[in-house]
């Protein structure tokens, strides 16, 4: 089963973007992007942050 983090990482890589650029584009700290791509959702302090990051990252995926 492919995870959400794997999908986002593959999309980012297919666009030739590194995490620093994605962080600037999405306004999400690089460490949080790493957590998302590694599916380490338990590392987030609050589920509210995680939900916001998922929505922000998903809505930005075409231009990231």
Backbone as a ProteinNet text record, in pm:
[ID]
protein_1_A
[PRIMARY]
XXXXXXXXXXXXXXXXXXXXXXXXXXXXXXXXXXXXXXXXXXXXXXXXXXXXXXXXXXXXXXXX
[TERTIARY]
84.1	0	88.4	59.3	134.5	77.8	166.9	124.2	117.8	50.9	39.3	177.3	262.6	398.1	475.9	460.1	529.1	478.9	348.1	289.9	345.1	346.1	394.5	543.5	621.3	765.1	791.8	722.7	741.2	702.3	593.8	551.2	655.9	705.3	807.8	931.3	975.1	1093.9	1071.8	951.7	923.7	925.6	897.4	901.1	1040.9	1133.1	1269.9	1286.4	1199.3	1203.9	1269.6	1347.5	1400.6	1314.4	1337.4	1252.6	1266	1381.6	1397.9	1302.9	1292.6	1204.1	1058	1022.6	885	850.2	944.7	922.5	892.2	967.7	942.4	807.6	775.4	649.4	526.6	536	420.3	416.3	527.4	540.6	533.6	573.6	578.4	725.5	761	900	947.6	1073.5	1132.1	1116.9	1135.4	1125.8	987	884.1	748.4	725.8	783.2	773.9	840.4	952.8	1022.1	934	871.1	781.6	668.9	611.1	500.5	547.5	661	710.5	750	790.2	826.5	707.5	590.1	468.7	485	558.9	581.6	485.7	358.2	256.4	249	300.8	301.1	399.9	485.5	584.8	525	402.6	337.8	282.6	294.4	250	98.8	27.9	-116.9	-175.5	-287.7	-354.4	-401.4	-426.5	-469.1	-358	-232.5	-119.8	-108.3	-116.5	-102.5	-209.4	-332.6	-441	-416.4	-375.9	-346.3	-233.1	-128.8	-14.9	-53.9	-134.5	-178.8	-259.1	-349	-432.4	-346.2	-256.4	-169.5	-79.3	-22.1	69.5	-4.8	-120.9	-197.4	-246.8	-288.9	-339.3	-226.7	-105.2	10.5	85.5	44.6	123.6	147.9	57.9	76.7	185.2	200.6	299.1	426.6	432	549.7	658.6
-118.7	0	124.8	215.5	340.3	440	504.3	600	741.5	828.7	968.2	1032.5	1001.8	1056.8	1014.5	890.2	840.6	911.1	932.6	1001.8	1143.7	1214.2	1351.6	1358.3	1266	1265	1237.4	1140.9	1109.4	1227.4	1294.9	1412	1522.3	1548	1650.8	1618.3	1493.9	1452.3	1458.8	1423.4	1428	1571.2	1666.8	1807.9	1867.8	1786.9	1832.7	1934.2	1928.9	2023.8	1958.7	2036.2	1984.2	2036.2	1984.3	2020.3	2167.1	2226.8	2369.1	2455	2423.6	2497.9	2475.5	2351.5	2320.6	2392.3	2398	2467.7	2615.3	2677.7	2818.2	2835.9	2746.7	2756.2	2734	2639.9	2603.5	2673.7	2736.6	2801	2698.5	2574.6	2467.2	2438.2	2435.2	2408.9	2276.3	2275.1	2157.6	2032.6	2045.5	1928.1	1865	1948	1895	1825.8	1879.6	1814.7	1677.1	1669.1	1540.4	1442.3	1487.7	1400.4	1348	1436.6	1395.9	1292.8	1319.5	1226.5	1091.5	1090.6	964.9	902.4	964.3	916.8	908.6	1003.5	1010.1	1112	1084.8	1179.4	1194.3	1097	1104.8	1209.7	1261.8	1362.1	1502.4	1518.6	1649.2	1673.8	1798	1835.7	1829.5	1854	1860.1	1809.6	1744.7	1695.7	1812.3	1926.2	2043.9	2089	2091.4	2126.7	2029	1903.6	1799.6	1814	1835.7	1851.4	1972.7	2082.2	2202.8	2181.6	2111.4	2084.8	1993.3	1892.9	1802.1	1877.3	1962.4	2039.1	2136.3	2204.9	2300.6	2233.1	2122.6	2051.2	1990.1	1933.3	1870.5	1976	2091.4	2194.8	2256.7	2240.2	2298.2	2196.2	2072.7	1966.8	1983.8	2046.4	2062.6	2165.6	2263.3	2367.1	2349.6	2250.4	2228.3	2160.8
0	0	0	-88.3	-98.5	2.4	75.2	177	118.3	191	148.7	139.5	234.4	233.3	110.8	70.4	-49.4	-175.1	-182.3	-297.4	-306.2	-194.2	-193.1	-226.9	-173.6	-200.8	-348.7	-406	-548.2	-636	-601.4	-678.2	-670	-549.4	-530.4	-612.7	-605.3	-678.6	-830.3	-876.6	-1020.5	-1073.5	-986.1	-1023.2	-1005.9	-952.4	-933.5	-822.4	-723.9	-611.6	-490.4	-416.8	-290.6	-175.6	-57.9	56.5	95.9	69.9	101.8	17.4	-110.2	-200.1	-161.6	-133.3	-93.5	36.5	127.2	253.3	229.3	140.5	108.2	39.4	-53.1	-127.5	-39.8	53.3	134.8	269.6	306.4	438.9	552.3	521.3	620.8	649.7	777.6	813.4	755.1	714.9	651.6	738.3	868.4	955.7	949.9	936.6	926.8	792.9	686.5	556	559.2	628.6	643.5	719.1	826.5	903.3	814.2	732.6	645.5	544.5	479.5	378.1	437.2	563.7	629.9	703	690.9	757.9	909.4	964.5	1109.2	1170.3	1157	1200.3	1352.3	1424.2	1570.5	1621.6	1535.5	1574.6	1582.9	1533.2	1538.7	1677.6	1721.7	1855.7	1871	1763.1	1768.4	1637.2	1644.3	1524	1436.7	1499.1	1423.3	1328.9	1378.5	1292.9	1177.3	1207.9	1106.7	998.8	1038.6	942	853.2	912.5	835.1	736.3	780.4	692.7	577.5	606.1	500	394.8	439.8	347.6	266.4	334.1	265.2	165.2	204.5	115.7	-2.5	22.4	-85.2	-185.1	-137.2	-228	-308.9	-263.9	-330.2	-415.5	-417.8	-477.6	-627.4	-698.6	-842.9	-874.5	-789.7	-818	-738.4	-650.6	-567.1	-644.9
[MASK]
++++++++++++++++++++++++++++++++++++++++++++++++++++++++++++++++

